[in-house]
Amino acid sequence: MNRSEQQHCRIEGTVAPGFESVRELYEHKMRTLAEKCTQLCVYYAGQKVVDLWGSVIDEPGFTADSLVNVFSSGKSLEAIAIASLVGKGLINYNDRITEHWPEFGANGKGELTVAELMRHEAGLATFNRPLDPEDLLTENIKQNKVGELIEGHVQTFRKGEGNRREYHAVTRGWIVNELFRRVDPAGRTMGEFLREDISQPLEADAIIGVKREELPRVKKVAPLGFWFQLRQSLIPKFLKRKMELNIFQILAKILRLLPAVRNTTVRKAPPPYKGMKRIAFFSEPAVAMGETPSANTNSNARGLAKIAAMMAGGGKWEGREYLTEAAWKAVHAEPLAGDMGFVNTRFTQGGVALFTETGTDSSRTEKALNDGREGFYGWLGLGGSIFQWHPESQIGFGYVPTSLNVLDLVNERGKSYQAEVLRCVAKLQDSTTI
């Protein structure tokens, strides 16, 4: 591709020896795909080995320290928060939620366990009314404005016998936050815990509930238009298509998803927020300042990768223990396979997914979710972000884009970087054993 055909970008940052191919892949994707701004950061064996960021020339002011909404990647921060309470002996994954929050048991919810909530099996994937963003400010959460709604809610499960697992895209974080603040000795929300116990001591940007003075650091996300993606998918790859998938691949994904969508409880549900009509609503300051841990954590790749490196290192970083050994083992324990509705997942009792090798009988979507990120734990966010760690290979991984490819359901765009990092690490490990 000649320079006139390339997207003009500013690409900055460094990679360590042995990871040069990651930079080559990053530069290629930034110049050829429909990107605006992205960050990619990777730790290996306790050292930062990839630290890249880039933006197209008409997106000024974007740096490695800019904050971006990482959507569901924040779910793994929820898992870390609950694991911290487990490490202090304050809660157990097999506990019924009502042991810590008695009012939660109203309307038949009394037997629900912490592990079931973390595995997306709570039957609360949607609420019966939208929340006011103001009610999600930290001080208002402590007035139980969200808690009251949850306490009075009934459980609903998607159609089909035994289908308890359904993606709690937004609601899991709201429920977990209410549980967390009732168990935390200081009565803190997860946003407060994250700042005080994780982000500040690690010097890692990851924020649930942006303060007003931090708003200028937040860069807005923007979904790629549906029709733009379809038009681009019609262009052959050799004619410089800006999407990785072609029209047939995209339509196949949509057709496979439709039957599952028809059976979900969220299909006809109200929006999560009052006044929300589009995904761009998540960029509104009123939303960013509230605590929606499952869908509105603002972070950057450096912050996510550093926290992931701590998790890859057994809950410790530079001599400080963030999770006890028992808590670290517990949050990764008992990964149970289950049909989420659109894909089979393996969520641990602590609420993080384990990505594994797939078999010949696995669906295409399951292969797309797992192949290339085998051995990683964590999760991913709507449209692109990834926050995952690989304990066996000692990898902490963070990827953050501002352009959201919502048709890329399992974030294959960022997965290509994970696969390349795994190849680089394998080569380094092989060279040290020769």
C-alpha angles and dihedrals in degrees: 000000000000124000094258090059095049127091108248109241143168108229120183140168140064143270129204122242109283094034099073091114090061090059091047091053092046093051092047093052094045091052099043109031130069094268131148108176130350140170127202124186130169134181122200124188091346096310129105104242102165124038111160135151133171144174138184114258095256092058104078125183098032113137140163088268097052114119122234132180106255095188113199094008083083090069089081089057087057087054092052091049094053091043089057089059090048089054090054092051092245098119140013128210091234092054118113108244089235090066086072101023110030095181090060090074095073118121096022101308095116098108098049112121131212090246092054090052092049091049092054092252099119098106089233101103090137137022124228093238135028121255125239108242088226090062088061095061109115095248092050094047087059089057087063095242091141094035093059091056092050094046093057096043125109125221121251126183130199119261119279133067114286095004098141097139114085126154109263091202098175108359100063092070093050091051095044090049091055090049093046096052091050092053100037107097091226093046091240125163119235090257091058092044092050093053097044103037106027118015101040099044091042092043087228123142109233116134133182103189111019116223117233092250090054095055095091089063092058116097116204122245121224127194117228107248116260093232092045089056092048093048091049091047089060091062115091114243093242088060090061102263110193093215124072094220128060127225094267093051092048094047091047089055092049093048092050090051099049098076091050092049091054090061099048127105092225096061095095098018123129118256116274093243133043109254095016115141103148140028089252086073087081088069093061111115092232089059096042091053093054128077114256099147096180097053113012112049110140114212144128134238092259092056095045093046093050093050088045090051089054089052092046087053094059097267095305133107129182093341097313122113114222095169126022116242090251092050092047091052092045096053089054096042130110103013103196122197116231140161108252091190098257099038141004112256137186108219121180123224087260094058104254123120123238115214114212143172112286128224134226090265094055119113122249090250092051090050090048090051096048113022109096096021100061113155096022123124126202132056144262140241137241112282100004124327121125130194111177143136135207111208096186094053094033094236128153112191134192129172124173128179130178094206108077118212097195093179089062091083097180099033099249089165091069093033089070088066091050091052091050092048090052090052091050092049091048090053092049092049092048091050092054093051096051 
